[in-house]
Amino acid sequence: MRGFRQRHALREVEALIEARIHPLSVERVPFSLALGRVLAEPVVAPRNVPPHPKSAMDGYAVRAADLPGRLEVVGEIMAKASFDRPLEKGEAVRIMTGARVPEGADTVVMVEDTVSEPPFVRIDHASVSGRHVLRTGEDLSAGAVILEAGRRLGPADLAMLVNLDALEVTVRRTPKVRLIPTGNELIPAGQAPSGNEVVESNSYMLGAMIERDGGVAVPHPIVRDDKEMLKEAIRRPGADLVVVTGGSSVGMEDFGPVVVRELGELPIHGLHMKPASPSGVGFVDGVPVLLAPGYPIAGYVAWDMIGRLIVQRQLGRTPALPYNKCRARLARTEKKAEAQVLILRVKLEAKESGLIASSIKGGAALLSTLTGADGFVIMPEGVSELEAGTEVTVYCYPS
Amino acid sequence: MRGFRQRHALREVEALIEARIHPLSVERVPFSLALGRVLAEPVVAPRNVPPHPKSAMDGYAVRAADLPGRLEVVGEIMAKASFDRPLEKGEAVRIMTGARVPEGADTVVMVEDTVSEPPFVRIDHASVSGRHVLRTGEDLSAGAVILEAGRRLGPADLAMLVNLDALEVTVRRTPKVRLIPTGNELIPAGQAPSGNEVVESNSYMLGAMIERDGGVAVPHPIVRDDKEMLKEAIRRPGADLVVVTGGSSVGMEDFGPVVVRELGELPIHGLHMKPASPSGVGFVDGVPVLLAPGYPIAGYVAWDMIGRLIVQRQLGRTPALPYNKCRARLARTEKKAEAQVLILRVKLEAKESGLIASSIKGGAALLSTLTGADGFVIMPEGVSELEAGTEVTVYCYPS
């Protein structure tokens, strides 16, 4: 046993995912449960919004041609009442924000710009036709695509769905991700570890990341280092993606790669990436399987760089790393092998000259270097050195 | 009625919130329900992690002083088994990642850097003491603060809590935000609007934003433009913050400000901000009340710039706008009143010279200008013009 004979570039993984992973089937959900779901079909405006010209201001609906001038106030339109005849030359109607602009009127003058001289109103400035008036269909034009397929629905989109009468929408089914922690050393949370025992914590971390990215985690109990038990856990039906954590490398107790090769195929094993180099991507019974290293940091990176792409592809979305970005200068010169993608955990410090990013020492075994980091820098393939002072993009962990 | 006699700067609102809003009480929750909750107390490491030196690699545990050399392999340490005597001069032990490094050994040599010659192993390079060995307490040092108070718990933090035996944590109570939509023109979602009727959609949008920021939305049915009904809705016990949408200005049907003044106080009404200028902040029975305009975009901005600060203060957190940021150049010159804070919705376009941000025309009434925007630019107080080509920070809506 000599480590990996061959390592794959991260872009090979990306190409494999693009070629072999397909969007899941669709389902209909009520808009009130659609937050965070991904549209499988565009949402089209069924009618014009507003359905008729509306006032965008509190003021007077008038004819622009009458201004400036002293106009007779012939009515008052509250939010729910309307004015039932066309406005004539020399007339004005007091109008509330959102109310229907009467026929004949083509502009609204803000109340602040008027002088009330009952039963008249004096307006000393000219206006232009259309000012402070929402045209029919100005917000939403009947038949226009308002929300595109692939969009993950956010807060304002829920309001939009209501405004479009889209009380149900067609979304992608939520990818179900089975999480299988493996290793004889693992014990469940809640037990005190003794000797070489390690409390299993990856499933909570990965479960939260899976939900962040639009999937749902289906945790599996800890599986001992036993090929048959691992086979059974992987093949159990119902998952859209299986993630095996631990035992992903080429060691004597690393059963993940062996089992996936026996049950199906493992086109990717061993990456030019750090951390998470001993990761693999395979397929069993048509279901993708991600083999992720057991160290939490490596598992975190394996999910961000690989698992996330699989789930987003299943959701019919274009992947983007879900982190705030900022620019900073490297505190130190950073080196790496040219073929490798290096994920550098960093601390940020605000100096007078701008943000400074200092890489954090310590391997993937130290969870504190992840929770203690402000974010990470990706040193891509083809780069072997970034000098101190180089400006880089930092992906920031939420705080 | 002449509009606002006086307008307040946004920083007055921020100062009021800092002076008058306090962190809520605390509660204990299990770690598995703690995702997104805010720590009210720091979490301290109860013991060293690792509790003893551990191997960070698959390889051989040896004495650095013996290298380079040909060493006798005297045992094998799997993840859960240990070696029961100190290592002697000239000896090596085959060791797995994560296993306890035996006494006497001070370095681990990766299996890739060794040649197996049973019962010996040949290592042709020197190493330094400590290489590939995790020191006792290197990840977490007993007694050290690992997660600070005020932190909103993320995926990696859940793994950290498990590793710290912190199976329960002390967090801030989740702020309960009552959402009261007001207006005679409003009808509930699911009914087709006729005439001037408008389907109520703000509560869904704001509910999602409130949860994004760590609160929980408690929706109230639509309240007609009736002072007594609005009073009852505001005073109902159980809310940490009340948000009234609609009727927040100085119009004839704007009952929000009148009612809050009658029941309590309204120190802020009318802002130098656009959109959401007709917003107010008051207190009734000690509970903060946010009066937000009824237009969805104004409501969105009122929550981001005011409501969010109140909830984050109640959670004991430092506020930061929860959006990805990027830098872009303005496509057009943008002007505004110097005293105003202007929230400019923009479309982004990638050009060869970099990102270009074009402001979107249309008032706060056009929801499509929000769902169709890529993000927004904040033109701060004290600025009256930004020339075309100026580099600005864009806060990007999630896509």
Interface residues (C-beta under 8 A of the other chain):
Chain A: M1 R2 G3 F31 S32 L35 V49 P51 K54 A56 D58 M78 A79 K80 A81 S82 M96 T97 G98 A99 R100 M110 V111 E112 L134 E138 D139 L140 I146 L147 R151 R152 G154 P155 A156 D157 L158 A159 M160 L161 V162 N163 D165 L167 G183 N184 E185 A189 G190 A192 P193 G195 N196 E197 V198 V199 E200 S201 N202 Y204 M205 L206 G207 A208 M209 R212 D225 S249 G251 M252 E253 G294 P296 Y300 A320 Y323 N324 K325 C326 R327 G362 G363 A365 L366 L367 S368 L370 T371 Y397 P398 S399
Chain B: M1 R2 G3 F31 S32 L35 V49 P51 K54 A56 D58 M78 A79 K80 A81 S82 M96 T97 G98 A99 R100 M110 V111 E112 L134 E138 D139 L140 I146 L147 R151 R152 G154 P155 A156 D157 L158 A159 M160 L161 V162 N163 D165 L167 G183 N184 E185 A189 G190 A192 P193 G195 N196 E197 V198 V199 E200 S201 N202 Y204 M205 L206 G207 A208 M209 R212 D225 S249 G251 M252 E253 G294 P296 Y300 A320 Y323 N324 K325 C326 R327 G362 G363 A365 L366 L367 S368 T369 L370 T371 Y397 P398 S399
